[in-house]
Amino acid sequence: MVGILQSMRNQYYVYILASQKYGTLYIGVTNNLIKRVYEHKMHKIKGFTSTYNVTKLVYYEEYSDVNDAISSEKRLKAWHRDWKNNQIEILNPDWNDLYPKLCR
């Protein structure tokens, strides 16, 4: 049981939200992807995502080490826009909202 709880706590996510296909992007990191995306969707986080309605989860990566997740977030943020779009389209070519699938 302790091992299961530890592995649950040691999951970190880098995620990309979009307003629409090829729209405004937001890149973040969290240890609770479902909760964090919900907060963005419900505009519970005041700021960029609520101002520009950036609520569609189009990409995410999972890490077991928080430092790896933070490094990946910084790397993605530094990429050119076309590189980010290409990265999204490798795994999600139609830019579907991945959030409903996560909640199942």
C-alpha distance (Angstrom), angle and dihedral (degrees) to the residues before:
residue distance angle dihedral
M1 . . .
V2 3.81 . .
G3 3.81 90.1 .
I4 3.80 91.1 53.7
L5 3.81 92.1 49.2
Q6 3.79 91.5 47.9
S7 3.80 92.1 50.5
M8 3.82 90.5 49.5
R9 3.80 90.8 52.5
N10 3.79 91.8 47.9
Q11 3.79 97.2 63.8
Y12 3.77 117.7 107.0
Y13 3.76 127.9 177.2
V14 3.76 135.8 -155.0
Y15 3.77 108.5 -158.7
I16 3.77 140.7 -177.7
L17 3.79 122.1 -147.9
A18 3.80 122.7 -167.4
S19 3.77 134.3 -165.9
Q20 3.82 88.9 -143.1
K21 3.79 139.1 -35.6
Y22 3.82 106.8 -43.2
G23 3.80 87.9 -1.8
T24 3.78 132.6 123.4
L25 3.82 113.9 -38.3
Y26 3.78 133.3 -150.7
I27 3.81 123.8 -169.6
G28 3.79 121.2 -161.2
V29 3.80 144.5 157.6
T30 3.81 128.2 -134.1
N31 3.77 143.6 157.3
N32 3.83 92.5 -137.0
L33 3.79 110.2 47.0
I34 3.81 98.3 177.2
K35 3.80 93.3 50.4
R36 3.79 94.5 43.6
V37 3.81 95.1 49.4
Y38 3.81 89.6 46.5
E39 3.80 88.7 54.4
H40 3.81 89.9 52.3
K41 3.82 92.4 46.9
M42 3.80 92.7 50.0
H43 3.84 91.4 44.9
K44 3.79 90.5 -121.6
I45 3.80 88.6 140.7
K46 3.77 108.5 69.2
G47 3.76 114.8 -146.3
F48 3.78 138.4 48.4
T49 3.82 100.9 -1.8
S50 3.79 95.0 45.5
T51 3.81 93.3 43.4
Y52 3.82 93.3 51.5
N53 3.84 97.0 30.6
V54 3.80 92.5 -120.3
T55 3.81 99.4 166.7
K56 3.81 108.9 128.3
L57 3.82 114.0 106.7
V58 3.80 103.6 -141.7
Y59 3.82 102.7 159.2
Y60 3.78 141.8 14.7
E61 3.78 141.3 168.8
E62 3.80 126.5 -157.8
Y63 3.81 125.3 -138.9
S64 3.79 134.7 179.8
D65 3.82 92.9 -153.7
V66 3.79 120.2 62.6
N67 3.82 91.9 -149.4
D68 3.81 90.7 56.7
A69 3.80 89.9 50.1
I70 3.79 92.9 49.8
S71 3.82 91.1 47.6
S72 3.80 90.6 50.9
E73 3.81 91.4 48.9
K74 3.80 91.1 52.3
R75 3.81 91.3 46.1
L76 3.81 92.4 51.2
K77 3.80 92.4 46.8
A78 3.81 90.0 54.1
W79 3.80 93.5 52.3
H80 3.80 122.8 103.4
R81 3.79 115.1 -102.4
D82 3.83 93.4 -108.4
W83 3.82 90.7 54.1
K84 3.81 90.6 52.6
N85 3.80 91.3 48.9
N86 3.80 90.5 49.5
Q87 3.81 91.7 49.1
I88 3.81 90.5 52.5
E89 3.80 92.4 47.4
I90 3.80 93.8 51.6
L91 3.81 90.1 67.1
N92 3.80 101.5 18.5
P93 3.82 109.7 28.0
D94 3.82 94.2 171.8
W95 3.82 94.1 45.9
N96 3.81 90.5 -123.7
D97 3.79 118.1 179.4
L98 3.82 103.6 -102.3
Y99 3.81 94.2 -167.0
P100 3.84 98.1 89.0
K101 3.80 90.4 52.8
L102 3.84 90.6 51.8
C103 3.80 91.2 52.5
R104 3.81 94.7 56.0
